[in-house]
Amino acid sequence: MDKELIMNQKIVSGFNYTDNVRNLLLSVALRLFTQKGIAAVSLLEIAQDIGIAKADIYQYYQTKEALIDDILKCFISEYSRFLEKFSAPYPTHVTLESVLDRFFSIELPNSANMLIYLGMSLVNREQYTNALAKWCTRELLYGQTVLVFKTNFDTLIDRGIIPPSYTNLLSLHIMMWLISLNDLRLHEYFEEGIVDNTELLFYDMRHKISKLLSLGV
């Protein structure tokens, strides 16, 4: 296997095995699975995309299912760390805007967070065909993340900063919207076309959420 080729390939941050060949394999597979769907991608295509023989993959994974499971386990670990920053305690003086700053300061997909963005899209897309993807969608995205959003909003209500609201329903809608926006951003990332006004949609959503919470929904 050409080590120079491996070094030139872009490895997704979050795959942290000591073996960079394995990290590269996971990275390329994740991009292809997210872009085309798991069923449409073979181990041969992954090998050809990297520039290696299919037999080289078997040094690490005997089946495509084993490769997928490893990708999703790495995503779970990375996403759990990602959630921690939204769960940190707030200072005594907190405002609605500071809470929204925490949620809406999420950066665009880049080399430092690509496992999270690609992983979110992959598990949402494959939740009906892969048991672990289904668990990730239900427990991480629509379970833990929605609960984190709700807890932050409930803190504001408890402190009398905003009026009572149906924070669970609103948090669920925010998560659904963020997943949709993520897919639009990845559409641009894969150079499948430019989505007009993606950032405008992002900030428009923030404005609407701020208004709803300020009034009580």
C-alpha positions as CSV (number, residue, x, y, z in Angstrom):
1,M,0.0,0.0,0.0
2,D,1.3,3.4,-1.0
3,K,2.1,5.3,2.3
4,E,2.5,8.6,0.4
5,L,-1.0,8.2,-1.0
6,I,-2.4,7.6,2.4
7,M,-0.7,10.7,3.8
8,N,-2.2,12.8,1.0
9,Q,-5.7,11.5,1.6
10,K,-7.9,13.5,3.9
11,I,-8.6,11.6,7.2
12,V,-11.7,12.6,9.0
13,S,-10.9,14.0,12.5
14,G,-12.5,11.7,15.1
15,F,-11.1,8.4,13.7
16,N,-8.2,8.1,16.1
17,Y,-6.7,4.7,15.6
18,T,-3.0,4.5,15.7
19,D,-3.0,2.9,12.3
20,N,-3.6,5.7,9.7
21,V,-4.5,3.2,7.1
22,R,-7.5,2.2,9.1
23,N,-8.4,5.9,9.7
24,L,-8.2,6.5,6.0
25,L,-10.4,3.5,5.2
26,L,-13.1,4.7,7.7
27,S,-12.9,8.2,6.4
28,V,-13.4,7.3,2.7
29,A,-16.1,4.8,3.6
30,L,-18.0,7.3,5.7
31,R,-18.0,9.9,2.8
32,L,-19.2,7.3,0.3
33,F,-21.9,5.9,2.6
34,T,-23.2,9.3,3.4
35,Q,-23.2,10.5,-0.2
36,K,-24.6,7.4,-1.9
37,G,-26.2,5.3,0.9
38,I,-24.8,2.1,2.4
39,A,-26.5,-0.3,0.1
40,A,-25.1,1.4,-3.0
41,V,-21.4,1.2,-1.9
42,S,-19.3,-1.9,-2.0
43,L,-16.0,-2.7,-0.4
44,L,-14.5,-2.8,-3.9
45,E,-15.6,0.8,-4.6
46,I,-14.1,1.9,-1.3
47,A,-10.8,0.2,-2.2
48,Q,-10.8,1.8,-5.6
49,D,-11.5,5.2,-4.2
50,I,-8.5,5.0,-2.0
51,G,-6.3,3.3,-4.6
52,I,-5.8,0.0,-2.8
53,A,-6.7,-3.7,-3.4
54,K,-10.0,-5.0,-2.0
55,A,-8.0,-7.6,-0.2
56,D,-6.2,-4.9,1.8
57,I,-9.6,-4.0,3.5
58,Y,-9.9,-7.5,4.8
59,Q,-6.8,-6.9,7.0
60,Y,-9.2,-4.7,9.0
61,Y,-12.8,-5.7,8.3
62,Q,-14.1,-9.0,7.0
63,T,-17.4,-7.5,6.0
64,K,-19.0,-4.2,5.1
65,E,-21.2,-4.5,8.2
66,A,-18.2,-4.7,10.5
67,L,-16.8,-1.5,8.8
68,I,-20.2,0.3,9.2
69,D,-20.4,-0.7,12.9
70,D,-17.0,0.7,13.5
71,I,-17.8,4.0,11.8
72,L,-21.0,4.4,13.9
73,K,-19.2,3.5,17.1
74,C,-16.7,6.2,16.4
75,F,-19.5,8.6,15.6
76,I,-21.3,7.8,18.9
77,S,-18.1,8.6,20.8
78,E,-17.4,11.8,19.0
79,Y,-21.0,13.0,19.1
80,S,-21.2,12.3,22.9
81,R,-18.2,14.6,23.4
82,F,-19.9,17.2,21.1
83,L,-23.0,17.2,23.3
84,E,-21.0,17.9,26.4
85,K,-20.3,21.5,25.5
86,F,-24.1,22.1,25.3
87,S,-24.5,20.6,28.8
88,A,-22.1,22.9,30.7
89,P,-23.6,24.9,33.5
90,Y,-24.6,28.5,32.8
91,P,-23.3,31.4,34.9
92,T,-25.7,33.2,37.3
93,H,-26.5,35.9,34.8
94,V,-27.7,34.1,31.7
95,T,-30.0,35.4,28.8
96,L,-32.0,33.7,26.1
97,E,-29.5,35.0,23.5
98,S,-26.6,33.5,25.3
99,V,-28.3,30.1,25.3
100,L,-29.1,30.4,21.6
101,D,-25.5,31.5,21.0
102,R,-24.5,28.1,22.5
103,F,-26.7,26.2,20.1
104,F,-26.3,28.3,17.0
105,S,-22.5,28.8,17.1
106,I,-22.1,25.4,15.5
107,E,-19.6,25.7,12.7
108,L,-20.0,24.7,9.1
109,P,-18.7,21.3,8.2
110,N,-14.9,21.3,8.3
111,S,-12.0,18.9,8.8
112,A,-12.3,19.3,12.6
113,N,-15.9,18.2,12.9
114,M,-16.7,16.2,9.8
115,L,-17.4,13.0,11.6
116,I,-20.2,14.7,13.4
117,Y,-21.8,16.2,10.3
118,L,-21.3,13.2,8.1
119,G,-22.4,10.8,10.9
120,M,-25.6,12.8,11.6
121,S,-26.6,12.6,8.0
122,L,-25.7,8.9,7.7
123,V,-27.6,7.7,10.8
124,N,-30.7,9.7,9.8
125,R,-30.6,8.3,6.3
126,E,-29.9,4.7,7.3
127,Q,-32.1,4.5,10.4
128,Y,-34.6,2.1,8.7
129,T,-31.9,-0.2,7.4
130,N,-29.3,-0.4,10.1
131,A,-30.0,-1.2,13.7
132,L,-27.1,0.9,15.2
133,A,-28.0,3.8,13.0
134,K,-31.6,3.6,14.2
135,W,-30.3,3.6,17.8
136,C,-28.2,6.7,17.1
137,T,-31.1,8.5,15.5
138,R,-33.5,7.7,18.3
139,E,-31.2,7.9,21.3
140,L,-28.6,10.5,20.3
141,L,-30.3,12.9,17.9
142,Y,-33.9,12.8,19.0
143,G,-33.2,11.6,22.6
144,Q,-30.2,13.1,24.3
145,T,-29.8,16.2,22.0
146,V,-33.5,17.1,22.3
147,L,-33.2,16.6,26.1
148,V,-30.2,19.0,26.2
149,F,-32.1,21.6,24.3
150,K,-35.1,21.3,26.6
151,T,-33.0,21.4,29.7
152,N,-31.4,24.6,28.7
153,F,-34.7,26.3,27.8
154,D,-36.3,25.0,31.1
155,T,-33.4,26.6,33.0
156,L,-34.4,30.0,31.5
157,I,-38.1,29.4,32.5
158,D,-37.1,28.4,36.0
159,R,-35.1,31.6,36.4
160,G,-38.0,33.7,35.2
161,I,-36.1,34.8,32.1
162,I,-38.7,33.6,29.6
163,P,-42.3,32.6,30.1
164,P,-43.4,28.9,30.2
165,S,-43.3,27.1,26.9
166,Y,-43.7,23.7,25.4
167,T,-40.0,23.2,25.4
168,N,-40.0,19.5,24.5
169,L,-41.9,20.0,21.3
170,L,-39.9,23.1,20.3
171,S,-36.6,21.3,21.0
172,L,-37.8,18.4,18.8
173,H,-38.5,20.8,15.9
174,I,-35.1,22.4,16.4
175,M,-33.4,19.1,16.0
176,M,-35.4,18.2,12.9
177,W,-34.5,21.5,11.4
178,L,-30.8,21.2,12.2
179,I,-30.7,17.8,10.6
180,S,-32.3,19.2,7.4
181,L,-29.9,22.1,7.4
182,N,-27.0,19.7,7.9
183,D,-28.0,17.8,4.8
184,L,-28.1,21.0,2.7
185,R,-24.6,21.9,3.9
186,L,-23.3,18.5,3.0
187,H,-25.0,18.8,-0.4
188,E,-22.6,21.8,-1.0
189,Y,-19.7,19.9,0.6
190,F,-20.0,17.1,-1.9
191,E,-20.1,19.7,-4.7
192,E,-23.5,18.6,-5.8
193,G,-24.6,22.2,-6.2
194,I,-24.8,25.4,-4.2
195,V,-27.8,25.8,-1.9
196,D,-28.8,29.4,-2.0
197,N,-29.4,31.2,1.3
198,T,-28.3,28.4,3.6
199,E,-26.9,30.8,6.2
200,L,-30.0,33.0,5.8
201,L,-32.1,30.0,6.7
202,F,-29.9,29.3,9.7
203,Y,-30.2,32.8,11.2
204,D,-33.9,33.1,10.3
205,M,-34.5,30.0,12.3
206,R,-32.6,31.4,15.3
207,H,-34.7,34.6,15.1
208,K,-38.0,32.7,15.1
209,I,-37.0,30.5,18.0
210,S,-35.9,33.5,20.0
211,K,-39.3,35.2,19.3
212,L,-41.3,32.1,20.2
213,L,-39.5,31.6,23.5
214,S,-39.7,35.2,24.4
215,L,-43.5,35.2,23.9
216,G,-44.1,31.7,25.2
217,V,-45.3,28.8,23.0
